[in-house]
Amino acid sequence: MNTDIETLLGRCYAAFNDRDLEGALAMMRPDVTWPNGWEGGWVKGRDGVREYWQRQWTAIDPRVEPRAFRWDAEGRVVVSVHQVVRDLGGAVLADQIVEHV
């Protein structure tokens, strides 16, 4: 795996966890397509991701920590992530390993 890519993705995850919305968005392409894993479907563009995350963060507190990086057969980066989602009172709603592509 290219350590530059790992470093960039690590910075993206850290910005998300720090709720540095603009910092995370600045690392994305303007025409990003992002999965809406919380409500379903997809969001488009930085504004779409911004609005999605803002809605999400008013209802739940997700944290994601990358654990491993690999390339799939299609040349995409697959990140194994430890995801912990809490309600706003701190109760754990989900604690799992997921893959982000």
Summary of the structure (lengths in Angstrom):
residues: 101
radius of gyration: 13.6
end to end distance: 14.2
largest distance: 41.0
contacts: 241
relative contact order: 0.15
helix: 34%
strand: 38%
